[in-house]
Amino acid sequence: MSNNNIEIELDDILKQIDHFHPSDIAYRLKKIKKNSNELFYEYLHKIPKQYLGEVLLELPESLREKAYNSLSHQQISRALENLETDNATDIIQGIEEIDQEKAKNVLDSLDKKDQDDINWLKKYDETKAGAYMQTELFSAHINETIQDSIDRLKFLKKNHHIENIHQVFVVDDDTTLLASIPLEDLVTYDFKLKYKKILEKNKEKNYKPISVVGDDNIGDVVKQFEKYNLSVVSVIGYKNRLLGRITSDDILDVIEQNATEQMYQLAGVDEDYEQDEELFQTGRKRASWLFINLLTAIMASLVIGFFDETIKEYIALAILMPIVASMGGNAGTQTLAVMVRQLALGDIDEYNSNYAVKKEIFLSLLNGILFAVILGAIAFVWFESAMLGFVIALSMIITLFCAGFFGAIIPLVLKKIEIDPAIGSTVILTTVTDIMGFFSFLALAKYLL
């Protein structure tokens, strides 16, 4: 699509911006940025302040940084006024990484309450639940009537102070969290009743809230959302005092981010560099991993070199070697992917890790025997040598056994020494499967053929 067409689209969107999602606007900005920096910045500055914050959050990180540099601190602070505290904190922290002075100016331009909330949320590490918490929520005092709380909710919604309301959190004088009532239940009650009466008369409803502590690991919070099919969870502090809430959209972002990181790490690339538009920077980072792969490939080649005389004598070995290495690599990758994913999901822990390893070894041996028979038969028919068929069959069993064993063990060992199992596992596993595959095949050939 040409720049002219995208310009027309953006002009139309800006004229009726109420009807478009911020992600749609961000998508058009990203497309136009590929061909024209000037147009990107021109349309970025045209976005009304009440939508600008959401659009910034929808942009890829590399474009977001460019937008932060282009916009004045006054423009950004006005945009933050329309965001929930968790999203505003994300933008402030993003600006801090590139320009701390500008971030300070943006923060100082906000009202005192927003400053206090953001400074408080910034104290949480990105791995903690508090980092994903928003302080905007719908709460009600236990001695308040439903009607009074609904009137307050109407005011908050009308003035865009709150969104994505799923339930009301019931608290006492000390803001201690007592209950959590879904809105779908709340609307069925007499609005003249107080919350205290509702809780007393509907004990069978079990309005006991599911909550997390601000210092809980966000990974554990994700598991709670998955386990209980939550749309929102309350965040509590000292003496169960209500601090805020975490909504499902933030949890989905965490899940997506974790999955993306694992995918990149297993492939040996860095997500931050992949989002960078500088080809040299991205290429240099990829090259560092490729250099490590080169060293491991040389190690495998050295193993082959030990048996050069055997290969010269039996040319068929050179033809069949890649099959053994390929099968071992693919089998190991299957095991590795399963183990890394299950570790990330918490399905494998110190109590059932032995079972997981045994299961992967058994599956690898089962497949090893199956493909040993198939490949052995192929080698026998192809080269008319029963012993060659036996050699490659036995090598296949050994190689797939090693692939399953090391594919299961490597992530567990890395996890044990507190290294992300997704980082470096592929390089280590590829080295092991290649060396064991080549060595077993060529050593057996040397002594049996």
N, C-alpha and C positions, 0 to 999 in steps of 0.2 A: 504494500500500500504506500502511495507517495505521500510526501510531507503535506502537500496541498489537501489531500483527502483527510489526513489526520488533523490538520488545522481546522478544517470544516467541522469535523466530529467534535473537537475540543470546544470550538465556538458554540456549537449547538448544546453541548453538555453544560457549559458555563451559563447559558441562557436559562436552562431549566435544571439547575444543579440539584434541586430538591428531589428529583426523580432518579438520581444516579447514586450508586454505592461508591464510597471512596476508592475501593479497589478498581473500579472501572476507570476512574480518572487517573489513578496511578498507572494503570496498564497503558493508557494512551500516552502519558508523559514518558514512560519508559520507551515506547516505540519511537516517539519523536526525538528522544535524546540520542538514538543511534545515528541519526543523520544531521542533527542540528543542535548544538549546545545553546545557541541564542534563543531558538524557539522554546526549548525546554525551560530555560529560566524565565522567558517572557510569560509563558502560560502558568508557570509555578507562582509567579507574583500576582496573577489575576485571580487566583482561587480565593474566595471569601474566607475570612478568618474562622468562621464557625465550622468550616469543612477542612481547613488546611491541616490541622493536627492529625486527623484521621488519614488524610491522603499521605502525609509524611510517613506514618506508620506502615502504610501499605507498599511503600517504595522499597526496592532492594537496598541493602545496607550501603553499598557503594554510592548509589544515587542519593540516598538519604544524607550522607555526609556532605555531598556537593550542595544539596539544598540547604543544610544548616549553614554552610559558609556563605551562601548567596543571600539568605534572608537576614534581615536585621534582628537584633535581639528584641525590639519592640514587636515586630511581626510575629516572632515565635512565641513570645509571652502571651500575646492576644490569642493565638491559636491554642495555647495550653489551657486557657480559661474554659475552653469547651470540652476538655478531655477529663476522663476519670483519673484519679490520682496515680494508679499504677501505670497507665499509659504516659501521663505527663512525666513521671519519674524516669521511664525508659528514654524519653526524648532528652531530658536533662542529662542523664548519664551518657547518652550518645554524644551530645555536644561536648561534655567534659573530656571525652577521649581525644577530641581534635582541637578544642579551644576552651580552656578552663575559665578564662576571663569572660568570654561570651556567655558561658553557662551560668556564671555568677550573676551577670547582668540580667539574664533571662529570669533567673530565680528571684532576684531582688525586685523585679517588676511585678511579681505576683502578689496577691493579698497575703496577709500574715498567716491565715489558716492554711492556705495551700502551701506556703513555704514550710510551715511546721510539718505538715503531712508528708511532703516530698523529702525533706531532710530526715524524717523518721524512717521512711521506706528505703532510703538510700543506704541505711546502715545494714540492711540485710544483704548477705551474700547471694549471688544469683542462683545458688544451689538450694536456698532456703525458701520455705513457703511464703514468708513475709515479703519476699521480693516480687511476688505475683499477686499480692493482696491489694484490694482497693478499699478505701475507707468509706466510700459512698455505699450506703445500704439502707434498707427499710426495716427499722426497728420500732418496737412499741413497748410502753411500760405495762407491766402486768395489771395495773389498776386503771388503765386507759380503756375507753370503749373502742370498739372496732370502727365506729363512725368517725371518731376524732382522728384515728390513725389513717383512715382512708382519705380524709380531707387533707391531711398533711402530705400524703403520697401524691394526691392530685396536684398540690402546689409544687412539689419537687419535680414532678413530670412536666408540668406546664412551663417551668422555668429551666428545663433541661439540666437539672442538678443530679439526676439519677436515671439509669436505664437498666434493661435486662433484669427486671424484678421477677423473682420466682416464688419468694416466700417472705414472711415477716418474722423477724427474730424478736422474741419476747425477752425482756430484761427487767431487773429490779432496780432499786435506787442506786446500787453500786455498779450498774451496767453488767451485772453478772448474767450470763446467758442461761435462760431457763428452758426455753422451748423454741421450736422452729415450725411454723405452720404454713403449709403450701397455700398459695393464693386460691387455688381451685377449691380448697376446703373452706377458706376464710369467707368466701362470697356466699356460702350456703348457710352461714350463721346469722342470727339476729344482730344487726349492726348496733343495737342499743346495749348489747351485752359487753361486759368487761372481759378482758383476756383471762383474768383469774378464774372467772366463772366457766369459761369455755374449757380451760384445762382441767378443772375439777369435774365437769360433766362428761368429758370425752377422754377419759384415761385410756380406754381401749384403743384409741387412735395412735398412741405412742408418738407423741410429738417431741420426744427426746432428740435434741439436735446432734448431728454428726459434725464434729469439729476437729480442727487441727491447730497445732501451736505454731506460732510464727517461725520458730527455729527448727521445725520439722524439715526433713529433706524433701525437696519437691518431688523426687521420684516416688517417695512413699505416699505423697498426696495423690499423684497420678494413679497409683494402685487403688486408692480408696475410691476415686471417681469411677474406675473401671469395675471395681468389686460391687459397689452399691448403685451403679448407674446414676450418679449424681449430676445435677445441673449447676449446683452451687454448694459450697461448703463454707461454714463460718470459721473465722480465725480468732482464737482466744489467747489471752495472756495470763498474767498473774491472777490467781483465784478465779479462773474461768471468766474473766472480764472480756466482753466482746470488743474486738479490735477492728475487724473488717471482714471481708469475704473474698473468696476466690471463685471465679465463674468458669464455666466449661470452655469458653472461647480461649482463655489463657492456657488451660490444660491441653487443649488441642494444639496450641502453638508449641508447647513444651514437647508433646509427643512427636510432632512433625520435626522439630529441631533435633531431637535425639535420634530419630530415624535417619535424618539427613546426615548428621555427624557420623553415625555408624557406617552409612553407605560410603561416604568419602574416605573415612579412615581405613575401611577394609580394602579400598582401592588404592590407598597410599597417596591420597591428595588432601590438600588443606582447604576447608570450606572458605576461609577468609580470603585466600588467594584466588580461589575459583570465582568469587564474586567481584574481584578486582578487574577493572577494564584494561589495566596495563598488561599487555601480552608478555613483556619481558619478565615481569614479576611472577606471573602465573607459570610461565615456562621454566623459570629458574627453580621454583619450588617443586614442580613436577620432576625436574631433572635430578634433584637431590635424591628422590626416592628411586628413580631409574638407575642412578649410580649405585645405590645399595643393591638393587636387583642385578646389576652387572657383576658386582663382586660375588654374589651368590651363584650366578650362572657360571662364572669362572671356576668356582669351587666344584660345581657339578661336572664341568668339562675336565677338570684335573682327574676326577674319578674315572672318566672315560679314558683319559690318557694312560692310566695305569694298565689298561687292557688293550692297547693299540694293536699289539701283535695278534691277540685273539680275534679282534674285529677284522684285521687283514685276512686272517685265515678263513673266517666265516662271514662273508659279506651280508648274509641274511640278518646278522645281528644288527647292523647299521640300519637296515630297513625296519626292523621290529622295535628297536629302542624307543623311538618317539611314542609308540603306542603305550608302552609300559609307563613312561613318564606322564603322558597325558591322562591316562586313567587314574594314576595316583594323585595327580594334581586336582582333577575334578572331584574325586571321592573325598579328598581332604578338605576342599573348599565347601562341599556340602556339609560335612561334619562341623567345620569351623563356623559356618553361617548359622547353623542350628544352635550351637553352644553359645555363641556371642549374643544371639537374639534372646535365648532363654535366660541367660545371665542378666541381660538388660531388663527383662520383664520380671525378674525375681523368681522364675520357675525353678531355677537351680540354685541351691545354697549349700552350705557345708554339710547339711544332713543328707541330702540326696545326690551329691555330686558323684559318689562312687557308682551309684546306679546309672547315672547318665553316661559315665565313661564306659561302663560295661555294656550298656545298650548300644553305644556307637561302635565299640569294638566288635560286638556280635554282628551288627548289621554290615560292617565292613568285611568281616570274614565271610559272611553269607554271600555278599556280592563278589568277594574275591574268588570263592569257589565256583560260583556261577560263570563269571567271565574267564576264569582259568580254563574251564572246560571248553568254552566257546573259542577263545583265542588259541588254546592248545590245538584244537581241531583244525582251525584255520591255518596255523603254522605247519601242521603235519601235511595237509593237502597242498598247501602253497609250495613248500620246499621239499616235500616228500621225505621228511625226517621226523620219525617218532620221538627221538631224543630231544630234538629242538622244540617240538611241541610240548614235551614234558618240562623242559627248562623254562620256557616262557610262562607256562601254566603255574609252576611253582613260584616263579618270580612275581606273577600277578597276585598270588595269595599273600606273599610277604609284603609287597608294596601297598596293597589295599589295607592290610592289617596296620602297617605303619601310618598310613594316611588317617585311618580312623582313630588310632591311639593318640597320635600327636595332634590331630585336629581337635580332639576332646581335651587333651592335657594342657596344651599351650594357653588357651584362654583362662583356664583355671589357675595356672601358675602365675600368669600376669595379674589376674585379679587378686591373688594371694599377696603379691608384692606391691599391691596398690597401683598398678599400671592399667590404664584402660585396655581391656582385652581386644578392642577393635583396632588399636594402634599397633602396627608391626606384626600382628599375628600372621597375615598373609605372606609376608616376606619370609618369616621363619619357617612356616609350614611348607612353602614352595621349595625352599632349600632342602628341607628334610626329605620330602617326598621324591624330589629329583635325585638326590644323592643315594637314597635307599633303593629307589627303582633301578637306577643305572648299575649300582654296585651289586645288588642281588642278581640281576639279569646277567651281567657280564661275568661275575665271579662263578655263578653256576655254570655258565657256558664254558668258561675256561677249564673247569675241573670235571665236567660231565661230558662234554662233546669231544 
